[in-house]
């Protein structure tokens, strides 16, 4: 159980928020009147009160809202909770969507202290059920009713697609199939064939959004610009080569060119990442190989099932 210490808002982004003592949290929006509200994944930001207190012991002298956070709550170490955690505060139900954030430019706090806790300690949530939250209200973790759908992202790698010279057909086809199979596709990205942006996207989706599955399409061939496997392997914490091997083995039944595919399959944290070929047809054939099997793998990564050996 935690207690709300501050409810903070601002009328524009990029400035510190002020404690307004209470706010109305609209479903799939955020706090009414707050600049960060909107139909996106970071509708509400939360920060643990003890993290602010510990930072102030170093001489920071910050007040609630200084980091741009909406809710300051004592009694929780938000950073230790997984994405997907449900938080109940009166009528309001929040679902944590992201852990930490990228810091694109150093704020005044960082310039003063040489550090800022929001990028690593702050968490973000979306509003599932609306209502008011006041300073002094209690907050609790609410058990999830039913099974949470698997969350996935789809990343297309294509220089021409990123320049708007080619319509991406593979990414939407993959997303449709995942959705039809009961997955929640939370992000679809179209990137140029470059390692840096792909590595950054994979790290963010795995570490901050903590997704179950990421499927990439394109960039797995022999062209000098085909570097999807290198970027994927660079962010891996463990390898899962059997999936990629199974895809190639099955694809050899359709074309001997399948032996030229360099696609990888890996694990980062609790996220499974699988590289798919670039064509929509090859993507569907590849997904035929693993769609029935990977729920067990993802359940193992989430500690939701026990591994089973054949007898």
C-alpha positions, -999 to +999 in steps of 0.1 A: +000+000+000+013+035-009+001+070-003+000+099-028+023+127-017+018+151-047-004+155-078+016+176-103+007+191-137+020+217-162+004+235-190+032+228-214+060+203-219+096+209-211+090+227-178+087+216-142+053+206-129+036+221-099+017+203-071-019+210-076-031+187-049-056+168-070-066+160-106-091+143-127-076+113-146-095+107-179-095+072-194-069+067-222-058+103-218-042+113-185-047+142-161-071+168-175-051+200-182-017+184-181+005+189-211+016+153-212-019+139-214-029+123-247-037+090-265-002+075-261+016+052-237+031+078-213-001+094-201+009+096-165+044+096-149+051+083-114+081+087-091+087+071-057+089+096-028+118+079-012+139+082-044+133+120-043+142+121-006+174+102-012+183+125-041+177+155-019+201+141+007+228+148-019+218+185-018+195+186-048+167+206-030+140+195-055+103+196-048+075+174-062+071+180-099+107+191-105+114+160-126+082+164-146+064+136-128+027+137-123+024+115-091+048+113-062+039+082-041+055+069-009+055+032-001+064+019-036+096+013-055+081+017-089+113+008-106+112-027-092+077-033-106+072-049-140+055-032-169+019-042-170+014-037-132-020-024-123-022+004-098-055+013-081-061+047-065-098+052-056-117+050-088-086+054-109-069+023-124-035+028-140-015+003-160+023+007-160+035+009-197+072+019-195+101+018-170+124+047-173+129+070-203+155+083-227+171+116-217+176+135-250+188+167-233+201+173-198+177+192-176+186+219-151+187+193-123+213+173-142+233+204-149+233+212-112+238+178-098+255+158-126+226+133-122+189+130-127+168+102-113+138+104-136+153+086-166+160+055-145+135+057-116+105+072-132+078+050-146+048+057-169+013+045-171-019+048-191-053+054-175-077+024-178-105+037-155-111+074-147-116+093-116-100+118-092-068+114-072-061+137-043-030+141-021-033+116+008-052+090-013-040+054-009-026+035-039-024-003-041-013-029-066-045-045-081-044-082-092-050-086-129-083-103-138-078-128-166-047-134-187-028-104-200-024-107-238+011-110-251+025-076-261+045-073-293+062-048-315+070-050-353+100-033-368+105-030-406+140-023-419+140-007-453+160+022-467+134+029-494+105+025-470+121+049-445+125+075-473+089+070-484+099+054-517+082+021-510+051+011-492+057-012-462+036-043-467+055-068-445+052-049-412+014-044-414+009-080-425+029-093-395+010-069-371-024-082-385-014-118-380-003-111-344-035-092-337-056-120-351-037-144-329-046-124-298-014-104-294-015-067-285+007-049-310+018-018-291+043-004-316+050-006-353+083+010-365+098+017-400+135+023-399+163+026-424+188-002-427+212+010-400+224-007-369+224+022-345+186+031-346+176-005-346+198-013-316+183+017-297+148+007-306+153-029-295+169-019-262+140+006-255+113-019-263+130-047-243+142-027-212+116+000-209+085-014-224+094-050-214+075-065-243+071-102-248+079-104-285+096-082-312+095-093-348+117-075-373+114-078-411+141-070-437+178-066-436+187-103-433+204-109-466+239-104-480+237-068-491+262-045-473+232-026-459+216-058-445+227-055-409+196-065-389+212-097-375+243-078-363+222-052-345+200-080-330+230-100-318+246-069-303+217-064-279+211-100-270+216-113-234+211-149-246+208-167-279+178-187-291+192-201-324+167-229-328+139-206-340+160-191-368+173-225-377+138-239-379+127-210-401+156-216-425+149-253-426+113-249-434+120-221-460+144-244-478+113-264-489+102-233-509+135-220-522+172-228-519+177-190-515+166-196-479+201-207-470+212-171-477+190-157-449+211-146-420+182-139-396+188-143-359+166-152-329+177-140-295+165-131-260+171-098-242+159-099-206+124-113-209+118-104-245+121-127-275+134-111-307+131-129-341+143-116-374+121-123-404+128-120-441+117-089-461+088-102-483+053-105-469+050-140-482+082-152-466+072-135-433+039-155-432+057-187-440+083-180-413+055-172-388+039-206-396+070-222-382+069-207-347+035-192-339+022-223-321+055-228-301+066-194-289+038-188-263+055-216-243+088-199-247+074-165-236+057-181-207+090-195-196+106-161-199+079-146-177+081-174-152+044-182-159+050-218-170+073-246-160+095-262-186+085-297-196+106-325-209+093-352-232+090-386-217 
